[in-house]
């Protein structure tokens, strides 16, 4: 049996995909409604200790590294009940050093650990098309591969413990900074009187084109900020980027500025909007909105 802890925005879809694929699942979450929904799909509920005792593979998908450590090592936690040979896979977005800590502490008990954060947001979780970046041993990665094949379209072992978490921070730096610079540029286009939709069509096939622009500009033009990747999650990740980079003595001035932009958005109660809503920060500065021109043919 596989244990799955964390049935939030991502985890509810990921656990459902495992169940649809025929994987027997024991689940746990603080949200009772989320647990009941998983039970309706065929999951069995259990405590952290129950999951430790009964599951040879245990997947975590929770908001922070502190929560992961509490689940694994706190009173009634997973590690106290788990047998040697168990593999824990933390698919949460956490600090690399937190992943290394979990790896080393579990290794003392003969328990494997893979840090395997993912990219693709809620749509990717629902479709089973996540990009999964992993850190850990080759053997533990191979034990997880059948489940990664259900949850995502790609899974790559980047390196040793913490390497997956590092790759996720790199991903978040690139994605969120790209959204910010695209937002700034299209606010400039709108304020200058150009049709933003036509500008998008004109440049998307050239070097400025990107998957990020293709994903976000159509939604921005429609003023659709329903969260696929909410700002509150991305703010947490960007904070981790800044702290991890400082710990490694790597200056990251663009990402540090982005963190302050997101902090401003927090003050203005925008945390539950999609990260495409970064455009609204730049719109407020310029006094203009980037939206579809209804007269465009």
Secondary structure as a PSIPRED ss2 file (coil, helix, strand):
# PSIPRED VFORMAT (PSIPRED V4.0)

   1 X C   1.000  0.000  0.000
   2 X E   0.000  0.000  1.000
   3 X E   0.000  0.000  1.000
   4 X E   0.000  0.000  1.000
   5 X E   0.000  0.000  1.000
   6 X C   1.000  0.000  0.000
   7 X C   1.000  0.000  0.000
   8 X C   1.000  0.000  0.000
   9 X C   1.000  0.000  0.000
  10 X C   1.000  0.000  0.000
  11 X H   0.000  1.000  0.000
  12 X H   0.000  1.000  0.000
  13 X H   0.000  1.000  0.000
  14 X H   0.000  1.000  0.000
  15 X H   0.000  1.000  0.000
  16 X H   0.000  1.000  0.000
  17 X H   0.000  1.000  0.000
  18 X H   0.000  1.000  0.000
  19 X H   0.000  1.000  0.000
  20 X H   0.000  1.000  0.000
  21 X C   1.000  0.000  0.000
  22 X C   1.000  0.000  0.000
  23 X C   1.000  0.000  0.000
  24 X C   1.000  0.000  0.000
  25 X E   0.000  0.000  1.000
  26 X E   0.000  0.000  1.000
  27 X E   0.000  0.000  1.000
  28 X E   0.000  0.000  1.000
  29 X C   1.000  0.000  0.000
  30 X C   1.000  0.000  0.000
  31 X C   1.000  0.000  0.000
  32 X H   0.000  1.000  0.000
  33 X H   0.000  1.000  0.000
  34 X H   0.000  1.000  0.000
  35 X H   0.000  1.000  0.000
  36 X H   0.000  1.000  0.000
  37 X H   0.000  1.000  0.000
  38 X H   0.000  1.000  0.000
  39 X H   0.000  1.000  0.000
  40 X H   0.000  1.000  0.000
  41 X C   1.000  0.000  0.000
  42 X C   1.000  0.000  0.000
  43 X C   1.000  0.000  0.000
  44 X E   0.000  0.000  1.000
  45 X E   0.000  0.000  1.000
  46 X C   1.000  0.000  0.000
  47 X C   1.000  0.000  0.000
  48 X H   0.000  1.000  0.000
  49 X H   0.000  1.000  0.000
  50 X H   0.000  1.000  0.000
  51 X H   0.000  1.000  0.000
  52 X H   0.000  1.000  0.000
  53 X H   0.000  1.000  0.000
  54 X H   0.000  1.000  0.000
  55 X C   1.000  0.000  0.000
  56 X C   1.000  0.000  0.000
  57 X E   0.000  0.000  1.000
  58 X E   0.000  0.000  1.000
  59 X E   0.000  0.000  1.000
  60 X E   0.000  0.000  1.000
  61 X C   1.000  0.000  0.000
  62 X C   1.000  0.000  0.000
  63 X C   1.000  0.000  0.000
  64 X C   1.000  0.000  0.000
  65 X H   0.000  1.000  0.000
  66 X H   0.000  1.000  0.000
  67 X H   0.000  1.000  0.000
  68 X H   0.000  1.000  0.000
  69 X H   0.000  1.000  0.000
  70 X H   0.000  1.000  0.000
  71 X H   0.000  1.000  0.000
  72 X H   0.000  1.000  0.000
  73 X H   0.000  1.000  0.000
  74 X C   1.000  0.000  0.000
  75 X C   1.000  0.000  0.000
  76 X C   1.000  0.000  0.000
  77 X C   1.000  0.000  0.000
  78 X H   0.000  1.000  0.000
  79 X H   0.000  1.000  0.000
  80 X H   0.000  1.000  0.000
  81 X H   0.000  1.000  0.000
  82 X C   1.000  0.000  0.000
  83 X C   1.000  0.000  0.000
  84 X C   1.000  0.000  0.000
  85 X C   1.000  0.000  0.000
  86 X C   1.000  0.000  0.000
  87 X E   0.000  0.000  1.000
  88 X E   0.000  0.000  1.000
  89 X E   0.000  0.000  1.000
  90 X E   0.000  0.000  1.000
  91 X C   1.000  0.000  0.000
  92 X C   1.000  0.000  0.000
  93 X C   1.000  0.000  0.000
  94 X C   1.000  0.000  0.000
  95 X C   1.000  0.000  0.000
  96 X H   0.000  1.000  0.000
  97 X H   0.000  1.000  0.000
  98 X H   0.000  1.000  0.000
  99 X H   0.000  1.000  0.000
 100 X H   0.000  1.000  0.000
 101 X H   0.000  1.000  0.000
 102 X H   0.000  1.000  0.000
 103 X H   0.000  1.000  0.000
 104 X H   0.000  1.000  0.000
 105 X H   0.000  1.000  0.000
 106 X H   0.000  1.000  0.000
 107 X H   0.000  1.000  0.000
 108 X C   1.000  0.000  0.000
 109 X C   1.000  0.000  0.000
 110 X C   1.000  0.000  0.000
 111 X C   1.000  0.000  0.000
 112 X E   0.000  0.000  1.000
 113 X E   0.000  0.000  1.000
 114 X E   0.000  0.000  1.000
 115 X E   0.000  0.000  1.000
 116 X C   1.000  0.000  0.000
 117 X C   1.000  0.000  0.000
 118 X E   0.000  0.000  1.000
 119 X E   0.000  0.000  1.000
 120 X C   1.000  0.000  0.000
 121 X H   0.000  1.000  0.000
 122 X H   0.000  1.000  0.000
 123 X H   0.000  1.000  0.000
 124 X H   0.000  1.000  0.000
 125 X H   0.000  1.000  0.000
 126 X H   0.000  1.000  0.000
 127 X H   0.000  1.000  0.000
 128 X C   1.000  0.000  0.000
 129 X C   1.000  0.000  0.000
 130 X E   0.000  0.000  1.000
 131 X E   0.000  0.000  1.000
 132 X E   0.000  0.000  1.000
 133 X E   0.000  0.000  1.000
 134 X E   0.000  0.000  1.000
 135 X E   0.000  0.000  1.000
 136 X C   1.000  0.000  0.000
 137 X C   1.000  0.000  0.000
 138 X H   0.000  1.000  0.000
 139 X H   0.000  1.000  0.000
 140 X H   0.000  1.000  0.000
 141 X H   0.000  1.000  0.000
 142 X H   0.000  1.000  0.000
 143 X H   0.000  1.000  0.000
 144 X H   0.000  1.000  0.000
 145 X H   0.000  1.000  0.000
 146 X H   0.000  1.000  0.000
 147 X H   0.000  1.000  0.000
 148 X H   0.000  1.000  0.000
 149 X H   0.000  1.000  0.000
 150 X H   0.000  1.000  0.000
 151 X H   0.000  1.000  0.000
 152 X E   0.000  0.000  1.000
 153 X E   0.000  0.000  1.000
 154 X E   0.000  0.000  1.000
 155 X E   0.000  0.000  1.000
 156 X E   0.000  0.000  1.000
 157 X E   0.000  0.000  1.000
 158 X E   0.000  0.000  1.000
 159 X E   0.000  0.000  1.000
 160 X C   1.000  0.000  0.000
 161 X C   1.000  0.000  0.000
 162 X C   1.000  0.000  0.000
 163 X H   0.000  1.000  0.000
 164 X H   0.000  1.000  0.000
 165 X H   0.000  1.000  0.000
 166 X H   0.000  1.000  0.000
 167 X H   0.000  1.000  0.000
 168 X H   0.000  1.000  0.000
 169 X H   0.000  1.000  0.000
 170 X H   0.000  1.000  0.000
 171 X H   0.000  1.000  0.000
 172 X H   0.000  1.000  0.000
 173 X H   0.000  1.000  0.000
 174 X H   0.000  1.000  0.000
 175 X H   0.000  1.000  0.000
 176 X H   0.000  1.000  0.000
 177 X H   0.000  1.000  0.000
 178 X H   0.000  1.000  0.000
 179 X H   0.000  1.000  0.000
 180 X H   0.000  1.000  0.000
 181 X H   0.000  1.000  0.000
 182 X H   0.000  1.000  0.000
 183 X H   0.000  1.000  0.000
 184 X H   0.000  1.000  0.000
 185 X H   0.000  1.000  0.000
 186 X H   0.000  1.000  0.000
 187 X H   0.000  1.000  0.000
 188 X H   0.000  1.000  0.000
 189 X H   0.000  1.000  0.000
 190 X H   0.000  1.000  0.000
 191 X H   0.000  1.000  0.000
 192 X C   1.000  0.000  0.000
 193 X C   1.000  0.000  0.000
 194 X C   1.000  0.000  0.000
 195 X C   1.000  0.000  0.000
 196 X H   0.000  1.000  0.000
 197 X H   0.000  1.000  0.000
 198 X H   0.000  1.000  0.000
 199 X H   0.000  1.000  0.000
 200 X H   0.000  1.000  0.000
 201 X H   0.000  1.000  0.000
 202 X H   0.000  1.000  0.000
 203 X H   0.000  1.000  0.000
 204 X C   1.000  0.000  0.000
 205 X C   1.000  0.000  0.000
 206 X C   1.000  0.000  0.000
 207 X C   1.000  0.000  0.000
 208 X C   1.000  0.000  0.000
 209 X C   1.000  0.000  0.000
 210 X C   1.000  0.000  0.000
 211 X H   0.000  1.000  0.000
 212 X H   0.000  1.000  0.000
 213 X H   0.000  1.000  0.000
 214 X H   0.000  1.000  0.000
 215 X H   0.000  1.000  0.000
 216 X H   0.000  1.000  0.000
 217 X H   0.000  1.000  0.000
 218 X H   0.000  1.000  0.000
 219 X H   0.000  1.000  0.000
 220 X H   0.000  1.000  0.000
 221 X H   0.000  1.000  0.000
 222 X C   1.000  0.000  0.000
 223 X C   1.000  0.000  0.000
 224 X C   1.000  0.000  0.000
 225 X C   1.000  0.000  0.000
 226 X C   1.000  0.000  0.000
 227 X C   1.000  0.000  0.000
 228 X C   1.000  0.000  0.000
 229 X C   1.000  0.000  0.000
 230 X E   0.000  0.000  1.000
 231 X H   0.000  1.000  0.000
 232 X H   0.000  1.000  0.000
 233 X H   0.000  1.000  0.000
 234 X H   0.000  1.000  0.000
 235 X H   0.000  1.000  0.000
 236 X H   0.000  1.000  0.000
 237 X H   0.000  1.000  0.000
 238 X H   0.000  1.000  0.000
 239 X H   0.000  1.000  0.000
 240 X H   0.000  1.000  0.000
 241 X H   0.000  1.000  0.000
 242 X H   0.000  1.000  0.000
 243 X H   0.000  1.000  0.000
 244 X H   0.000  1.000  0.000
 245 X H   0.000  1.000  0.000
 246 X H   0.000  1.000  0.000
 247 X H   0.000  1.000  0.000
 248 X C   1.000  0.000  0.000
 249 X C   1.000  0.000  0.000
 250 X C   1.000  0.000  0.000
 251 X C   1.000  0.000  0.000
 252 X C   1.000  0.000  0.000
 253 X H   0.000  1.000  0.000
 254 X H   0.000  1.000  0.000
 255 X H   0.000  1.000  0.000
 256 X H   0.000  1.000  0.000
 257 X H   0.000  1.000  0.000
 258 X H   0.000  1.000  0.000
 259 X H   0.000  1.000  0.000
 260 X H   0.000  1.000  0.000
 261 X H   0.000  1.000  0.000
 262 X H   0.000  1.000  0.000
 263 X H   0.000  1.000  0.000
 264 X H   0.000  1.000  0.000
 265 X H   0.000  1.000  0.000
 266 X H   0.000  1.000  0.000
 267 X H   0.000  1.000  0.000
 268 X C   1.000  0.000  0.000
 269 X C   1.000  0.000  0.000
 270 X C   1.000  0.000  0.000
 271 X C   1.000  0.000  0.000
 272 X C   1.000  0.000  0.000
 273 X C   1.000  0.000  0.000
 274 X E   0.000  0.000  1.000
 275 X H   0.000  1.000  0.000
 276 X H   0.000  1.000  0.000
 277 X H   0.000  1.000  0.000
 278 X H   0.000  1.000  0.000
 279 X H   0.000  1.000  0.000
 280 X H   0.000  1.000  0.000
 281 X H   0.000  1.000  0.000
 282 X H   0.000  1.000  0.000
 283 X H   0.000  1.000  0.000
 284 X H   0.000  1.000  0.000
 285 X H   0.000  1.000  0.000
 286 X H   0.000  1.000  0.000
 287 X C   1.000  0.000  0.000
 288 X C   1.000  0.000  0.000
 289 X C   1.000  0.000  0.000
 290 X C   1.000  0.000  0.000
 291 X C   1.000  0.000  0.000
 292 X C   1.000  0.000  0.000
 293 X C   1.000  0.000  0.000
 294 X C   1.000  0.000  0.000
 295 X C   1.000  0.000  0.000
 296 X C   1.000  0.000  0.000
 297 X C   1.000  0.000  0.000
